[in-house]
């Protein structure tokens, strides 16, 4: 039979052991460099219309400008059909932002206001540059997919924006490679 003092001593020893193991795990996460995000070698496929709509809504939210949806749709569809890993990535991304949108606003990502969309996508920025130890732990334990989303979905979307719609946002009538009309040069600037 254990005495009360011995029972409490064993309980205290077990608690201290568990706490030290947890502290070692936390220190390991804090000290180690986060892995570089990578695409899996998943098969290609055709995206659902809802996934494409979610990706275009994310493009509008991450750029902060109205974008021409047709070439973004074409871009996402082509990558999902021809490049391994993108089909699964886009489906996971659409599911993740829809879950966050339903949790925070009660509706799918596409139906949310621009401010809600931007707030949801801000997780990607927080995952890229965790400011504190707590943020780094949260990214490592809860938001493990967001660095991949940031690099392969949002980062590539911003690169596409820089090559296309950013020119329109700067005041040009189109981006390089797009015909702009043959009679515009004869009219005075408006």
Backbone as CSV, one residue per row, in Angstrom:
resi,resn,N_x,N_y,N_z,CA_x,CA_y,CA_z,C_x,C_y,C_z
1,UNK,0.846,-1.180,0.000,0.000,0.000,0.000,0.890,1.241,0.000
2,UNK,0.530,2.207,-0.863,1.293,3.439,-0.962,0.801,4.455,0.048
3,UNK,1.747,5.127,0.630,1.345,6.207,1.518,0.986,7.426,0.665
4,UNK,0.297,8.325,1.264,-0.110,9.531,0.553,1.102,10.321,0.072
5,UNK,2.114,10.445,0.891,3.317,11.182,0.548,4.028,10.532,-0.649
6,UNK,4.125,9.204,-0.645,4.789,8.497,-1.746,3.970,8.633,-3.033
7,UNK,2.657,8.546,-2.932,1.780,8.701,-4.096,1.947,10.092,-4.717
8,UNK,1.957,11.137,-3.888,2.149,12.489,-4.387,3.545,12.670,-4.988
9,UNK,4.543,12.052,-4.425,5.899,12.129,-4.960,5.992,11.496,-6.341
10,UNK,5.348,10.341,-6.522,5.353,9.680,-7.833,4.586,10.527,-8.842
11,UNK,3.452,11.074,-8.432,2.682,11.950,-9.322,3.464,13.181,-9.733
12,UNK,4.177,13.775,-8.798,4.998,14.945,-9.093,6.133,14.585,-10.043
13,UNK,6.750,13.436,-9.853,7.827,12.990,-10.731,7.320,12.758,-12.150
14,UNK,6.164,12.124,-12.286,5.580,11.891,-13.611,5.193,13.212,-14.284
15,UNK,4.652,14.131,-13.535,4.286,15.437,-14.099,5.517,16.197,-14.575
16,UNK,6.578,16.172,-13.790,7.808,16.858,-14.179,8.416,16.225,-15.425
17,UNK,8.359,14.907,-15.524,8.879,14.218,-16.705,8.089,14.608,-17.946
18,UNK,6.781,14.614,-17.854,5.936,14.992,-18.992,6.184,16.439,-19.390
19,UNK,6.327,17.324,-18.418,6.574,18.734,-18.721,7.929,18.916,-19.402
20,UNK,8.946,18.180,-18.949,10.257,18.336,-19.583,10.262,17.773,-20.996
21,UNK,9.550,16.668,-21.236,9.449,16.138,-22.600,8.711,17.117,-23.513
22,UNK,7.658,17.735,-23.012,6.941,18.746,-23.783,7.819,19.954,-24.074
23,UNK,8.620,20.372,-23.107,9.521,21.507,-23.310,10.578,21.177,-24.351
24,UNK,11.097,19.939,-24.347,12.065,19.546,-25.372,11.439,19.586,-26.751
25,UNK,10.184,19.163,-26.874,9.494,19.193,-28.174,9.334,20.635,-28.642
26,UNK,8.931,21.517,-27.752,8.761,22.926,-28.099,10.100,23.530,-28.523
27,UNK,11.165,23.244,-27.769,12.483,23.764,-28.129,12.959,23.224,-29.472
28,UNK,12.648,21.972,-29.762,13.014,21.392,-31.053,12.311,22.121,-32.193
29,UNK,11.024,22.420,-32.019,10.269,23.139,-33.044,10.812,24.547,-33.230
30,UNK,11.130,25.216,-32.134,11.608,26.596,-32.201,12.997,26.667,-32.846
31,UNK,13.870,25.719,-32.523,15.244,25.760,-33.030,15.365,25.324,-34.482
32,UNK,14.555,24.404,-34.890,14.728,23.866,-36.238,14.166,24.823,-37.265
33,UNK,14.794,24.817,-38.407,14.349,25.653,-39.515,13.165,24.973,-40.189
34,UNK,12.104,25.734,-40.501,10.952,25.093,-41.133,11.330,24.530,-42.497
35,UNK,10.775,23.382,-42.860,11.112,22.793,-44.154,10.584,23.644,-45.304
36,UNK,11.282,23.559,-46.413,10.849,24.267,-47.622,9.582,23.602,-48.144
37,UNK,8.528,24.375,-48.418,7.299,23.763,-48.912,7.544,23.065,-50.250
38,UNK,6.903,21.940,-50.446,7.066,21.185,-51.685,5.717,20.626,-52.114
39,UNK,5.582,20.474,-53.416,4.388,19.845,-53.973,4.547,18.336,-53.932
40,UNK,3.458,17.660,-53.668,3.492,16.214,-53.739,3.417,15.751,-55.187
41,UNK,3.700,14.489,-55.414,3.645,13.929,-56.759,2.266,13.307,-56.972
42,UNK,1.246,14.138,-56.933,-0.129,13.665,-57.078,-0.538,13.720,-58.548
43,UNK,-1.519,12.932,-58.937,-1.945,12.933,-60.344,-2.625,14.242,-60.738
44,UNK,-2.681,14.459,-62.043,-3.351,15.637,-62.583,-4.844,15.362,-62.665
45,UNK,-5.635,16.399,-62.927,-7.075,16.236,-63.043,-7.745,17.523,-63.452
46,UNK,-9.046,17.443,-63.646,-9.846,18.595,-64.036,-10.484,19.200,-62.791
47,UNK,-10.290,20.496,-62.601,-10.829,21.182,-61.425,-12.339,21.364,-61.533
48,UNK,-13.003,21.296,-60.412,-14.433,21.601,-60.348,-14.620,23.110,-60.504
49,UNK,-15.775,23.487,-61.003,-16.060,24.914,-61.208,-16.003,25.689,-59.890
50,UNK,-16.437,25.062,-58.799,-16.396,25.750,-57.504,-14.962,25.990,-57.045
51,UNK,-14.067,25.062,-57.336,-12.663,25.243,-56.971,-12.046,26.381,-57.773
52,UNK,-12.354,26.441,-59.066,-11.828,27.526,-59.902,-12.367,28.872,-59.412
53,UNK,-13.647,28.928,-59.065,-14.227,30.175,-58.557,-13.549,30.598,-57.256
54,UNK,-13.238,29.638,-56.384,-12.545,29.947,-55.133,-11.140,30.467,-55.406
55,UNK,-10.440,29.861,-56.373,-9.092,30.315,-56.717,-9.103,31.736,-57.292
56,UNK,-10.082,32.043,-58.133,-10.184,33.391,-58.699,-10.526,34.404,-57.605
57,UNK,-11.406,34.022,-56.680,-11.722,34.912,-55.555,-10.483,35.149,-54.687
58,UNK,-9.667,34.114,-54.516,-8.421,34.281,-53.762,-7.462,35.203,-54.503
59,UNK,-7.437,35.110,-55.828,-6.577,36.000,-56.625,-7.008,37.451,-56.442
60,UNK,-8.307,37.694,-56.446,-8.795,39.062,-56.238,-8.456,39.547,-54.833
61,UNK,-8.556,38.646,-53.852,-8.285,39.045,-52.470,-6.797,39.298,-52.236
62,UNK,-5.936,38.446,-52.792,-4.506,38.583,-52.517,-3.896,39.759,-53.279
63,UNK,-4.437,40.093,-54.445,-3.900,41.234,-55.195,-4.481,42.554,-54.719
64,UNK,-5.707,42.544,-54.266,-6.350,43.780,-53.837,-6.919,44.591,-54.976
65,UNK,-6.903,44.047,-56.184,-7.426,44.720,-57.374,-8.405,43.799,-58.081
66,UNK,-9.356,44.387,-58.821,-10.208,43.523,-59.647,-9.357,42.923,-60.763
67,UNK,-9.463,41.640,-60.957,-8.658,40.960,-61.965,-9.562,40.443,-63.073
68,UNK,-8.979,40.224,-64.237,-9.688,39.617,-65.362,-9.768,38.120,-65.093
69,UNK,-10.935,37.598,-64.739,-11.002,36.212,-64.275,-10.678,35.160,-65.331
70,UNK,-10.892,35.463,-66.605,-10.748,34.413,-67.619,-9.327,33.868,-67.704
71,UNK,-8.311,34.725,-67.666,-6.966,34.165,-67.795,-6.478,33.527,-66.497
72,UNK,-7.033,33.901,-65.339,-6.717,33.198,-64.089,-7.351,31.810,-64.106
73,UNK,-8.603,31.734,-64.575,-9.258,30.425,-64.695,-8.466,29.507,-65.616
74,UNK,-8.052,30.047,-66.752,-7.275,29.264,-67.716,-5.946,28.826,-67.096
75,UNK,-5.299,29.695,-66.365,-4.018,29.399,-65.721,-4.166,28.238,-64.729
76,UNK,-5.170,28.334,-63.834,-5.358,27.291,-62.823,-5.760,25.964,-63.461
77,UNK,-6.653,26.018,-64.430,-7.086,24.772,-65.082,-5.921,24.092,-65.800
78,UNK,-5.115,24.867,-66.516,-4.001,24.282,-67.251,-3.013,23.620,-66.292
79,UNK,-2.681,24.308,-65.206,-1.721,23.752,-64.247,-2.257,22.487,-63.591
80,UNK,-3.557,22.469,-63.277,-4.138,21.279,-62.654,-4.161,20.089,-63.622
81,UNK,-4.343,20.354,-64.905,-4.426,19.289,-65.890,-3.065,18.812,-66.388
82,UNK,-2.030,19.639,-66.288,-0.747,19.290,-66.906,0.428,19.146,-65.942
83,UNK,0.376,19.721,-64.768,1.497,19.666,-63.837,1.122,18.826,-62.617
84,UNK,1.938,17.843,-62.330,1.642,16.927,-61.224,1.661,17.665,-59.881
85,UNK,0.668,17.388,-59.063,0.572,17.954,-57.730,-0.351,19.151,-57.610
86,UNK,-0.577,19.866,-58.701,-1.380,21.083,-58.616,-2.873,20.796,-58.442
87,UNK,-3.372,19.752,-59.047,-4.790,19.432,-58.899,-5.123,19.209,-57.425
88,UNK,-4.357,18.353,-56.752,-4.601,18.082,-55.330,-4.370,19.328,-54.479
89,UNK,-3.344,20.095,-54.821,-3.049,21.318,-54.069,-4.204,22.308,-54.158
90,UNK,-4.707,22.542,-55.366,-5.810,23.488,-55.539,-7.066,23.018,-54.820
91,UNK,-7.341,21.725,-54.855,-8.509,21.200,-54.144,-8.355,21.376,-52.632
92,UNK,-7.153,21.084,-52.103,-6.917,21.273,-50.663,-7.025,22.740,-50.279
93,UNK,-6.488,23.634,-51.105,-6.552,25.065,-50.826,-8.003,25.536,-50.785
94,UNK,-8.788,25.155,-51.788,-10.196,25.569,-51.828,-10.948,25.045,-50.607
95,UNK,-10.680,23.813,-50.220,-11.323,23.262,-49.028,-10.927,24.002,-47.768
96,UNK,-9.640,24.339,-47.642,-9.162,25.031,-46.437,-9.754,26.429,-46.311
97,UNK,-9.759,27.204,-47.400,-10.297,28.563,-47.286,-11.816,28.534,-47.129
98,UNK,-12.483,27.561,-47.731,-13.933,27.445,-47.519,-14.247,27.090,-46.068
99,UNK,-13.485,26.177,-45.481,-13.709,25.831,-44.062,-13.505,27.053,-43.176
100,UNK,-12.435,27.814,-43.432,-12.187,29.017,-42.627,-13.285,30.055,-42.823
101,UNK,-13.756,30.202,-44.052,-14.809,31.190,-44.332,-16.117,30.791,-43.659
102,UNK,-16.460,29.522,-43.716,-17.702,29.070,-43.080,-17.594,29.218,-41.565
103,UNK,-16.414,28.917,-41.014,-16.208,29.045,-39.580,-16.299,30.504,-39.134
104,UNK,-15.744,31.435,-39.921,-15.707,32.829,-39.479,-16.884,33.668,-39.970
105,UNK,-17.410,33.384,-41.175,-18.476,34.229,-41.719,-19.764,33.476,-41.998
106,UNK,-19.741,32.154,-41.903,-20.959,31.388,-42.117,-21.321,31.181,-43.576
107,UNK,-20.396,31.421,-44.487,-20.650,31.235,-45.924,-19.364,30.831,-46.615
108,UNK,-19.459,30.290,-47.830,-18.239,29.896,-48.553,-17.357,31.099,-48.880
109,UNK,-16.100,30.817,-49.172,-15.103,31.855,-49.437,-15.535,32.782,-50.565
110,UNK,-16.112,32.237,-51.620,-16.512,33.036,-52.785,-17.588,34.057,-52.401
111,UNK,-18.453,33.708,-51.464,-19.565,34.577,-51.083,-19.197,35.589,-49.998
112,UNK,-17.976,35.547,-49.498,-17.559,36.459,-48.425,-17.169,37.824,-48.984
113,UNK,-17.219,38.804,-48.114,-16.767,40.151,-48.470,-15.252,40.162,-48.633
114,UNK,-14.750,41.174,-49.303,-13.314,41.270,-49.577,-12.487,41.308,-48.293
115,UNK,-12.988,41.972,-47.256,-12.244,42.065,-45.999,-12.118,40.697,-45.326
116,UNK,-13.170,39.895,-45.393,-13.131,38.554,-44.801,-12.155,37.677,-45.583
117,UNK,-12.193,37.772,-46.908,-11.254,36.997,-47.735,-9.810,37.370,-47.404
118,UNK,-9.544,38.657,-47.295,-8.178,39.099,-46.989,-7.745,38.608,-45.611
119,UNK,-8.646,38.611,-44.647,-8.324,38.144,-43.303,-7.999,36.650,-43.308
120,UNK,-8.732,35.886,-44.098,-8.468,34.446,-44.185,-7.111,34.196,-44.836
121,UNK,-6.804,34.906,-45.901,-5.533,34.708,-46.601,-4.340,35.288,-45.845
122,UNK,-4.600,36.092,-44.821,-3.508,36.629,-44.006,-2.785,35.517,-43.255
123,UNK,-3.420,34.356,-43.104,-2.751,33.209,-42.470,-1.503,32.823,-43.254
124,UNK,-1.542,33.004,-44.557,-0.377,32.663,-45.373,0.802,33.571,-45.042
125,UNK,0.535,34.850,-44.838,1.605,35.789,-44.492,2.147,35.460,-43.105
126,UNK,1.254,35.151,-42.173,1.701,34.786,-40.828,2.510,33.493,-40.855
127,UNK,2.181,32.582,-41.763,2.942,31.332,-41.838,4.311,31.559,-42.477
128,UNK,4.423,32.574,-43.313,5.695,32.860,-43.980,6.696,33.476,-43.015
129,UNK,6.224,34.357,-42.155,7.105,35.064,-41.224,6.507,35.017,-39.818
130,UNK,6.636,33.882,-39.112,6.108,33.846,-37.747,6.875,34.815,-36.854
131,UNK,6.146,35.706,-36.207,6.771,36.778,-35.432,7.269,36.301,-34.074
132,UNK,6.552,35.394,-33.452,6.904,34.967,-32.105,7.037,33.443,-32.063
133,UNK,7.489,32.959,-30.930,7.593,31.520,-30.725,6.217,30.877,-30.787
134,UNK,5.233,31.545,-30.242,3.867,31.017,-30.270,3.368,30.912,-31.711
135,UNK,3.668,31.926,-32.537,3.276,31.865,-33.950,3.965,30.714,-34.661
136,UNK,5.241,30.509,-34.376,5.968,29.408,-35.010,5.377,28.054,-34.608
137,UNK,5.021,27.911,-33.339,4.387,26.668,-32.885,3.028,26.471,-33.544
138,UNK,2.255,27.554,-33.666,0.943,27.454,-34.303,1.077,27.030,-35.755
139,UNK,2.031,27.608,-36.472,2.238,27.231,-37.873,2.653,25.779,-37.962
140,UNK,3.571,25.353,-37.089,4.073,23.991,-37.155,3.013,22.961,-36.797
141,UNK,2.149,23.287,-35.847,1.181,22.302,-35.371,-0.194,22.427,-36.027
142,UNK,-0.629,23.636,-36.318,-2.002,23.822,-36.798,-2.095,24.259,-38.254
143,UNK,-1.156,25.053,-38.714,-1.226,25.619,-40.066,-0.131,25.067,-40.964
144,UNK,0.110,23.791,-40.910,1.245,23.194,-41.622,1.131,23.340,-43.137
145,UNK,-0.077,23.402,-43.679,-0.235,23.502,-45.130,-0.117,24.926,-45.656
146,UNK,-0.245,25.928,-44.810,-0.269,27.306,-45.284,1.035,27.767,-45.932
147,UNK,2.203,27.352,-45.496,3.407,27.741,-46.258,3.388,27.212,-47.698
148,UNK,2.855,26.010,-47.886,2.735,25.462,-49.240,1.722,26.257,-50.048
149,UNK,0.587,26.594,-49.434,-0.409,27.424,-50.115,0.191,28.778,-50.475
150,UNK,0.964,29.341,-49.557,1.562,30.656,-49.805,2.498,30.620,-51.007
151,UNK,3.307,29.592,-51.089,4.294,29.539,-52.176,3.668,29.154,-53.516
152,UNK,2.859,28.085,-53.544,2.416,27.527,-54.811,1.058,28.041,-55.298
153,UNK,0.273,28.634,-54.423,-1.016,29.185,-54.869,-0.941,30.709,-54.884
154,UNK,-0.739,31.303,-53.732,-0.781,32.766,-53.643,0.448,33.418,-54.271
155,UNK,1.619,32.847,-54.063,2.826,33.413,-54.658,2.802,33.368,-56.175
156,UNK,2.372,32.237,-56.729,2.285,32.125,-58.185,1.166,32.998,-58.743
157,UNK,0.103,33.187,-57.971,-0.965,34.086,-58.395,-0.455,35.523,-58.453
158,UNK,0.329,35.926,-57.466,0.906,37.276,-57.486,1.881,37.453,-58.652
159,UNK,2.611,36.396,-58.990,3.517,36.474,-60.141,2.720,36.638,-61.436
160,UNK,1.602,35.924,-61.566,0.741,36.079,-62.740,0.159,37.490,-62.785
161,UNK,-0.255,37.999,-61.643,-0.779,39.359,-61.564,0.270,40.373,-62.022
162,UNK,1.510,40.192,-61.598,2.578,41.122,-61.977,2.817,41.126,-63.480
163,UNK,2.594,39.982,-64.126,2.799,39.901,-65.576,1.588,40.377,-66.368
164,UNK,0.424,40.495,-65.730,-0.790,40.810,-66.491,-1.538,42.003,-65.903
165,UNK,-2.413,41.764,-64.959,-3.334,42.793,-64.466,-2.656,43.949,-63.751
166,UNK,-1.426,43.784,-63.293,-0.724,44.909,-62.669,-0.489,46.017,-63.685
167,UNK,-0.293,45.655,-64.949,-0.129,46.655,-66.003,-1.391,47.503,-66.144
168,UNK,-2.544,46.860,-66.059,-3.821,47.576,-66.148,-3.992,48.464,-64.912
169,UNK,-3.614,47.951,-63.740,-3.713,48.740,-62.513,-2.807,49.975,-62.562
170,UNK,-1.706,49.882,-63.323,-0.801,51.025,-63.466,-1.277,52.038,-64.496
171,UNK,-2.337,51.714,-65.247,-2.887,52.672,-66.199,-2.756,52.284,-67.651
172,UNK,-2.100,51.179,-67.939,-2.003,50.726,-69.325,-3.333,50.109,-69.746
173,UNK,-3.561,50.023,-71.049,-4.822,49.466,-71.546,-4.766,47.953,-71.675
174,UNK,-3.658,47.363,-71.430,-3.473,45.921,-71.464,-2.067,45.599,-71.023
175,UNK,-1.711,44.334,-71.028,-0.361,43.952,-70.647,0.410,43.546,-71.896
176,UNK,1.717,43.438,-71.796,2.513,43.096,-72.974,2.034,41.799,-73.616
177,UNK,1.885,41.864,-74.936,1.439,40.699,-75.681,-0.040,40.695,-75.981
178,UNK,-0.782,41.640,-75.442,-2.226,41.728,-75.682,-2.478,42.904,-76.616
179,UNK,-3.137,42.662,-77.771,-3.431,43.785,-78.667,-4.305,44.811,-77.964
180,UNK,-4.014,46.073,-78.202,-4.729,47.138,-77.504,-5.605,47.961,-78.421
181,UNK,-5.736,47.621,-79.650,-6.590,48.372,-80.567,-5.771,49.220,-81.511
182,UNK,-6.257,49.327,-82.730,-5.505,50.053,-83.744,-5.904,51.517,-83.865
183,UNK,-7.035,51.904,-83.294,-7.472,53.288,-83.453,-7.238,54.146,-82.214
184,UNK,-6.798,53.564,-81.134,-6.637,54.308,-79.894,-5.557,55.373,-80.011
185,UNK,-4.525,55.130,-80.798,-3.433,56.092,-80.913,-3.868,57.389,-81.598
186,UNK,-5.003,57.358,-82.304,-5.450,58.569,-83.008,-6.342,59.442,-82.121
187,UNK,-6.779,58.932,-80.993,-7.639,59.717,-80.089,-6.798,60.420,-79.032
188,UNK,-7.282,61.595,-78.637,-6.599,62.342,-77.583,-6.780,61.607,-76.239
189,UNK,-5.811,61.701,-75.354,-5.968,61.045,-74.041,-7.173,61.615,-73.311
190,UNK,-7.920,60.739,-72.651,-9.124,61.160,-71.935,-8.810,61.362,-70.537
